[in-house]
Amino acid sequence: MIHHTMIVAFDQPIPARELDQYLKEFKELVERSGLVESVAAQQHIRVPGDDHAPVAVASAIVQLRLADLDALNATFTMPGAVDLIKRWQGRYPYKVLWANHEPLA
């Protein structure tokens, strides 16, 4: 099993309702692909220390649980992914940092 943990950081503040919609659409896309065992997504919980982040502050975190590296690699070419990314990037530019790892606990 492998986890693909994504930290999503929008360039500018995004309304909570819009962020929820982005996460919903992303989760639905991934679930429909049949490539993941599970997907979880949550908004970042802001704290005062975020003002001093050395790199960026997350808007949300997403975690995919997959059977193996083949399944993970296939997610990068799943149908609809490019369209979803382009549509949301056009509305609210963002960056994503990710880590691929075995379960942490």
N, C-alpha and C positions, 0 to 999 in steps of 0.2 A: 504494500500500500504506500501511496505517496500523497502528500498534501502540496497544493499549490496555493500559497498565501499571497494575496495581492493587497497592496496599500495604494488606494486611489486618492490622489490629491488634485482637486480642482484649482485652477490658477486664481480664481476669484471666488468669493463666497457664493454659494448656490443655495437657493431656497430649499428648506427641508423637504417640502412636498416634491420638488423636482428631483432631489437626491433620492428620495424614496422611490420615485418612478424609475429612475436610472437603475437602481439596484433590483427592482422588481423585473424590469425588462431583461437585465443581464441574467438573473437567476432563471427566468423562464427559458431563455435561449439555451443556457447550459443544460438545464434539466431535459429539454426536448431533444438535445443531441444524443442522449443515451450513453454518453461517454463517462459520466461521473457517478460515483456512488452517492455523493451528497454535495450540496452547496449551501453555504451559510454566508450571510452578508448583514452588516450592521453599520450604522453611522458612527463616526468617531465621537467620543465623549470629550468635549473641550474642557480644558483646565487652564488656569492662568499661566502655568509653565509653558504652554504652547507658544506664547509670545517670544520665547527664547529658543525655539527649536533651531538647531544648527543647519538643517537641510530643508525640511518642509514639514508641514503638519498635514496629517491624513484628513480626508473628508469622510472616508469609509474604509472598511476592511472587508475583504471577500476571501473565503477559503473554500477551495474545491478539494474533495477527497476522491482519489482515483485509484484504480486497481494497480496501475503500473505506468512506466514511462511511455509506453506506446499510446496509452489512453491520453496521457498528458500532452504528448506531441500532437495528437489528433485534435485537441481542443483549439490549437492555433489555426486550424483550417476548417473549423466547423461552419457549415452554411449559416449565413446571416450575421456572423461576427463582424466582418468588415463594415457592413451596412450600419449596424448598431453603433460601432465605434465612430464612424464618420459622422453620423447624425448627431450624436451627443457631443463629439469634439467641435462640431460646427456651432452648437448652441452654448456650450460651456467647456472651453478647452481644459484638459486635464492631463496629468502624467500618472503613470503606474510604475511602482516598484514591486518586484515579486521575489519570493524565495520558494524553492522546491525542496521539500524535506520530508523525512519520516515523521510520523505522529510524535508530538512533543510529550504527550503523557499517555 
